[in-house]
Structures are given as C-alpha cells and as structure tokens.
Amino acid sequence: MRWILVILLVLFAGLQYRLWWGEGSFAHIASLKADIEQQRARNQELFQRNQVLVREVISLRNSNDAIEEAARSELGLIKPGETFYLVIDPAPEEQAP
C-alpha cells in the first residue's frame, strides 16, 4: 500500500512540475500569447506597408504622371529644355561660447 502511495505522489509531483514550470506551463503559455500579439502587430504593420506599395505600383502602371514624378523625385531627372537649380541653405553660424 505504501508503494502505491509513493508512486502516486511522485506522479502527482511530476504533473505539478510540468503544470507550473515545464513546457506548456502557465508561464510558457503566457509567453507564447505575448509573442503571438507581437507578431500580429508586426503583421499589421507589414500589411499596411504592402497596401501602400500596391497602390504605388497600380499608380505607376496606370499613369505617366506618376512615373514622371517618381523619376524626378527619386532619380533627379529633368525634362529636355528645363534648367536644374539646386538651392542650398546656408550653414548656421557657429556661436562663440
């Protein structure tokens, strides 16, 4: 009878260990839930970024004005006959201590 009680206590202790500290424990599940929420937030950010890129691609495919704007702003291109002016702000004067 004592051996059965000892075996049952060891099994109970083993199950309690797994419940509180092992894989699948309350702390482990809470950690996994936090990881899932972080991943959902990251996925939402990436989804929004992808939507912006999709709109940009559609605009570039359908409009020559969008292509021209992208070429001017990103590549610095100008049309024939246009004059390019580069305006440089003066450097701020250094203040003496």
C-alpha positions as CSV (number, residue, x, y, z in Angstrom):
1,M,0.0,0.0,0.0
2,R,2.8,2.4,0.8
3,W,4.5,1.8,-2.6
4,I,1.3,2.7,-4.4
5,L,1.1,5.9,-2.3
6,V,4.7,6.8,-3.1
7,I,4.2,6.2,-6.8
8,L,1.1,8.3,-6.8
9,L,2.9,11.1,-5.0
10,V,5.8,11.0,-7.5
11,L,3.4,11.1,-10.4
12,F,1.5,14.0,-8.9
13,A,4.7,15.9,-8.3
14,G,5.8,15.3,-11.9
15,L,2.5,16.5,-13.2
16,Q,2.6,19.6,-11.0
17,Y,6.2,20.4,-12.2
18,R,5.0,20.4,-15.8
19,L,2.0,22.5,-15.0
20,W,4.0,25.2,-13.2
21,W,7.5,25.2,-14.7
22,G,7.7,22.9,-17.7
23,E,6.7,23.2,-21.4
24,G,3.0,24.0,-21.5
25,S,3.1,25.7,-18.1
26,F,1.1,28.8,-17.3
27,A,4.2,31.0,-17.7
28,H,5.1,29.3,-21.0
29,I,1.6,29.8,-22.4
30,A,1.6,33.5,-21.3
31,S,4.9,34.0,-23.0
32,L,3.6,32.4,-26.2
33,K,0.5,34.6,-26.1
34,A,2.7,37.7,-25.8
35,D,4.8,36.5,-28.8
36,I,1.6,36.0,-30.8
37,E,0.4,39.5,-30.1
38,Q,3.8,41.0,-31.1
39,Q,3.7,39.0,-34.3
40,R,0.1,40.2,-35.1
41,A,1.2,43.8,-34.6
42,R,4.2,43.3,-36.9
43,N,2.0,41.6,-39.5
44,Q,-0.4,44.5,-39.4
45,E,2.4,47.0,-40.0
46,L,3.7,44.9,-42.9
47,F,0.2,44.6,-44.3
48,Q,-0.2,48.4,-44.3
49,R,3.2,48.9,-45.9
50,N,2.2,46.4,-48.6
51,Q,-1.0,48.2,-49.2
52,V,0.9,51.4,-49.8
53,L,3.3,49.6,-52.2
54,V,0.4,48.1,-54.1
55,R,-1.3,51.5,-54.5
56,E,2.1,52.9,-55.7
57,V,2.5,50.1,-58.3
58,I,-1.0,50.5,-59.6
59,S,-0.4,54.2,-59.9
60,L,2.8,53.7,-61.8
61,R,1.2,51.2,-64.1
62,N,-1.7,53.4,-65.0
63,S,-0.3,57.0,-65.1
64,N,2.6,58.6,-66.9
65,D,2.4,61.5,-64.4
66,A,3.2,59.1,-61.6
67,I,6.2,57.7,-63.5
68,E,7.4,61.2,-64.2
69,E,7.0,62.3,-60.6
70,A,8.9,59.2,-59.4
71,A,11.7,59.9,-61.9
72,R,12.0,63.5,-60.8
73,S,11.9,62.9,-57.1
74,E,13.9,59.6,-56.8
75,L,16.3,59.9,-59.7
76,G,16.7,63.6,-60.1
77,L,15.8,63.6,-63.8
78,I,14.7,66.7,-65.7
79,K,12.9,67.2,-69.0
80,P,14.8,68.4,-72.0
81,G,14.9,72.2,-72.1
82,E,14.4,72.6,-68.3
83,T,17.1,74.2,-66.1
84,F,18.0,72.5,-62.9
85,Y,18.5,74.7,-59.9
86,L,20.0,73.4,-56.6
87,V,19.2,75.6,-53.7
88,I,21.5,75.1,-50.7
89,D,20.6,76.5,-47.3
90,P,23.4,78.5,-45.8
91,A,25.1,76.7,-42.9
92,P,24.1,78.0,-39.5
93,E,26.6,80.3,-38.0
94,E,28.6,78.9,-35.1
95,Q,28.1,80.6,-31.9
96,A,31.1,81.5,-29.8
97,P,31.0,80.5,-26.1
